[in-house]
């Protein structure tokens, strides 16, 4: 029954998912929390060529949605922000999610971790760099 409630909320509500650009890591809305949970040394938020998921970001969004657990949502809206670092090797090693609902944040983190796929690393001046992706994940019930 809980799955039905959330599933119908997703169809009745609006689900937003888009990459947000920041000039530096210190500009992130949750910087104080992230610096405690992730190694942010030498991480960039902009690159000559951003990190790329195999098949593109539409494929990432689809796979992320498939990997995310369906949870019971009691509030009218949930605002979660997901952060993850694509390492120079192309693998995601650090994931953090913050938001108004801990269960939702935990489910978002787990979904990114389940996507154990090698990305094309971000490039600056021809060299791979550690690249931080961040995106809001918002659910609003009508």
Buried (B, 14 or more C-beta within 10 A) or exposed (E): EEEEBBEEBBEEBEEEBEEEEBEEBEEBBBBEBBBEBBEBEEBBBBBEBBBBBEEEBEEBBEBBEEBBBBBEBEEEEBBBBBBBBBBBEBEBEBBBBBBEBEBBBBBBBBBBEBBEBEBBBBBEEEEBBBBBBBBBBBBBBE
